[in-house]
């Protein structure tokens, strides 16, 4: 299915600025609809101020002050998207739990574009933090993340596909196919094993991409003392890759959160755009 419906979560912070620039690039390539989403609910604040002793006018004033960046952020969004046709540009302002809101909206889009996770406690904006890896898990839809200050395109370059033959990797490969078809080269990599290990008789991952007219190379990366995430990030940097495609949470998020895992670490450390699916 072609990419025709793109969601970008935008809050004006550096990561979301890079995500918006990337989303505009994808919109232009596929002539897609681009929908901005400002999810900014602060349920904790709402619960704290809804006290019987506090006058309604004071409660309203506090909530209005908390939501004051909305108009400015919307204006910045439209300015950054000035080259997108107006009939294909849309905006949603939503309260409620930010993480849950973004995941629920993401379920209705072909691709969701997010900035790499930023810790916003220093800006007193922790209530608008988004964890892209969890959005991919909770939505069941592909998520593309951009690191802050990223420049360049995800098209017509070199992409790396992290492949272990698992369900999540297969889903990511299928979700990324429209973009992989544009690349000059796609490298399928596995850590500590051949990308063709455990292939089924008569078909393998390289043949699948070849049938889509994608130029493919296969690489087995050595398993070293450093983590798989660090191995993948380092390889992408050394080879000049412009996109990493990977499955998200082949193991449960709880397990990865407790003992560490590839998805969480990549989401925090990658220096290039990452397309992940669960």
C-alpha positions in Angstrom: 0.0 0.0 0.0 1.3 3.4 -1.0 1.9 6.0 1.7 -0.9 8.5 1.4 -1.7 9.5 5.0 1.0 10.7 7.3 0.8 11.8 10.9 3.5 13.9 12.6 3.4 14.7 16.3 4.6 18.2 16.6 5.3 20.2 19.8 7.9 22.7 18.7 10.9 21.0 20.4 14.1 20.2 18.4 13.2 16.6 17.8 9.8 17.4 16.5 11.2 20.1 14.3 13.4 17.5 12.6 10.4 15.1 12.4 8.3 17.8 10.7 11.0 18.5 8.2 11.3 14.8 7.5 7.5 14.4 7.3 7.3 17.2 4.7 9.9 15.4 2.6 7.9 12.2 2.7 4.7 14.1 1.9 6.2 15.6 -1.2 7.6 12.3 -2.4 4.3 10.4 -2.1 2.0 13.4 -2.6 0.3 12.3 0.7 -1.9 14.0 3.2 0.1 15.4 6.1 -1.7 15.7 9.5 0.0 17.6 12.4 -0.9 16.5 15.9 -0.2 18.6 19.0 -0.9 16.3 21.9 -0.4 18.3 25.1 -2.7 17.1 27.8 -1.7 17.5 31.4 -4.0 15.1 33.3 -2.0 15.5 36.5 -2.4 19.3 36.4 -6.1 19.0 35.7 -6.6 16.7 38.7 -4.7 19.0 41.0 -6.6 22.1 40.2 -10.1 20.7 40.3 -10.6 21.3 44.0 -13.8 22.4 45.6 -12.1 25.3 47.3 -10.7 26.8 44.0 -13.0 29.2 42.1 -14.0 28.1 38.6 -12.5 31.3 37.2 -9.1 30.5 38.7 -9.2 26.9 37.5 -10.0 28.1 33.9 -7.1 30.7 34.1 -4.6 28.1 35.1 -5.7 25.7 32.4 -5.6 28.4 29.8 -2.0 29.4 30.8 -1.0 25.7 30.6 -2.4 25.5 27.1 -1.1 28.9 25.9 1.7 27.5 23.6 -1.0 26.0 21.3 -1.5 28.9 18.9 2.2 29.5 18.6 3.0 25.9 17.9 0.2 25.7 15.3 1.6 28.8 13.6 5.1 27.3 13.5 3.7 24.1 12.0 1.9 25.9 9.2 5.0 28.0 8.5 7.2 24.9 8.2 4.6 23.3 5.9 4.1 26.3 3.6 5.1 24.3 0.5 2.5 21.6 1.3 -0.8 22.1 -0.7 -3.5 23.4 1.7 -5.9 20.7 0.7 -3.4 18.1 1.9 -2.4 19.8 5.1 -4.3 19.2 8.4 -4.0 20.1 12.1 -5.3 18.4 15.3 -5.1 19.9 18.8 -5.7 17.2 21.4 -5.7 17.0 25.2 -5.5 13.9 27.3 -2.6 11.6 27.9 0.0 12.4 25.3 1.5 8.9 24.8 -2.0 7.3 24.6 -3.3 10.0 22.3 -0.5 9.8 19.8 -0.7 6.0 19.7 -4.5 6.1 19.1 -4.2 8.5 16.3 -1.3 6.6 14.8 -3.5 3.5 14.3 -5.3 5.4 11.5 -2.3 6.5 9.5 0.0 4.8 7.0 3.1 6.3 8.7 3.6 8.3 11.9 6.7 10.5 12.1 8.1 11.5 15.5 11.2 13.2 16.9 13.6 11.0 18.8 12.6 10.8 22.5 13.6 14.0 24.4 13.5 14.4 28.1 11.8 17.6 28.8 12.0 18.0 32.5 14.4 20.9 32.2 11.8 22.7 30.1 8.9 21.9 32.5 7.3 20.1 29.6 7.5 16.5 30.8 3.8 16.2 30.2 4.3 16.3 26.4 7.1 13.7 26.2 6.6 11.0 23.5 8.3 7.6 23.5 8.4 6.6 19.8 9.2 2.9 20.5 6.1 2.6 22.7 4.0 4.3 20.1 5.1 1.7 17.5 4.2 -1.0 20.0 0.9 0.4 21.2 -0.4 1.5 17.7 0.6 -1.5 15.6 1.6 0.9 12.9 5.0 1.9 11.5 6.8 4.8 13.2 9.7 6.8 11.7 11.8 8.8 14.2 14.2 11.6 13.4 17.0 12.8 15.7 17.2 16.5 16.5 18.9 18.7 14.0 18.8 15.9 11.3 19.4 17.0 7.7 19.1 15.0 4.6 16.6 12.7 3.0 15.5 9.1 3.7 15.2 8.6 -0.1 17.6 7.7 -2.9 20.4 6.7 -0.5 21.5 3.7 1.5 19.2 1.9 3.9 20.1 -0.8 6.5 17.5 -3.4 7.4 18.1 -5.2 10.7 16.9 -8.7 10.1 16.5 -11.7 12.5 13.7 -13.5 10.7 11.3 -12.7 13.5 7.7 -11.4 13.3 8.5 -7.8 14.1 11.4 -7.6 11.6 9.1 -9.0 8.9 6.5 -6.4 9.7 9.0 -3.6 9.5 10.3 -4.8 6.2 6.8 -4.8 4.7 5.9 -1.4 6.2 9.2 0.1 4.8 8.9 -1.4 1.3 7.6 1.8 -0.4 10.6 3.7 0.9 13.1 0.8 0.3 12.1 0.8 -3.4 13.5 4.3 -3.7 17.0 3.5 -2.3 20.1 3.2 -4.3 21.1 0.3 -2.1 19.6 -1.7 0.7 21.8 -3.7 3.1 20.3 -6.5 5.1 22.3 -7.0 8.3 22.1 -9.6 11.1 24.3 -9.6 14.2 26.1 -12.8 15.0 24.4 -14.8 12.3 23.8 -14.9 8.5 20.8 -12.9 7.3 19.9 -16.1 5.5 20.0 -18.3 8.5 16.8 -20.3 9.0 15.5 -19.3 5.5 12.7 -21.4 4.2 13.2 -23.6 1.2 12.6 -21.7 -2.0 12.4 -18.2 -0.6 14.5 -15.8 1.5 14.6 -12.2 2.5 17.0 -11.2 -0.3 14.8 -12.8 -2.9 11.7 -10.9 -1.6 13.5 -7.5 -2.0 14.9 -8.6 -5.4 11.4 -9.3 -6.6 10.6 -5.7 -5.7 13.5 -4.5 -7.9 15.5 -3.5 -4.8 19.3 -3.7 -5.0 20.3 -5.9 -2.0 23.5 -6.8 -0.2 23.8 -9.1 2.8 26.0 -8.6 5.8 26.7 -10.6 8.9 28.0 -8.3 11.7 30.2 -10.0 14.3 28.7 -10.4 17.8 30.9 -8.4 20.1 30.9 -7.4 23.7 29.0 -4.3 23.0 25.3 -4.4 22.7 23.4 -5.2 19.4 22.1 -1.6 19.4 25.6 -0.1 19.6 26.7 -2.5 16.8 23.9 -1.4 14.5 24.3 2.3 15.3 28.1 2.0 14.6 27.6 0.1 11.4 25.1 2.6 10.1 27.5 5.4 10.8 30.5 3.7 9.2 28.6 2.9 6.0 26.9 6.2 5.6 23.3 4.8 5.9 20.5 7.3 5.8 17.8 5.0 7.2 17.6 2.1 9.6 14.6 -0.3 9.4 14.0 -2.6 12.3 11.3 -4.5 14.2 10.2 -3.1 17.5 9.9 -5.2 20.7 10.3 -8.8 19.5 10.4 -9.3 23.3 7.9 -7.6 25.6 8.4 -3.9 26.5 8.4 -4.9 30.2 11.3 -7.3 29.7 13.2 -4.7 27.6 12.5 -2.0 30.1 13.9 -4.2 33.0 17.0 -5.6 31.3 17.5 -3.4 28.4 16.8 -4.2 24.7 17.6 -3.3 21.2 14.4 -1.3 20.5 14.7 1.0 23.6 18.4 1.6 23.0 18.1 2.3 19.3 15.3 4.7 20.0 17.6 6.6 22.3 20.9 6.4 20.5 20.3 6.3 16.7 21.9 9.2 14.8 19.8 8.7 11.6 16.1 8.2 11.0 14.7 4.9 12.1 11.6 3.2 10.8 10.3 0.7 13.3 7.2 -1.6 13.4 5.8 -4.1 15.9 
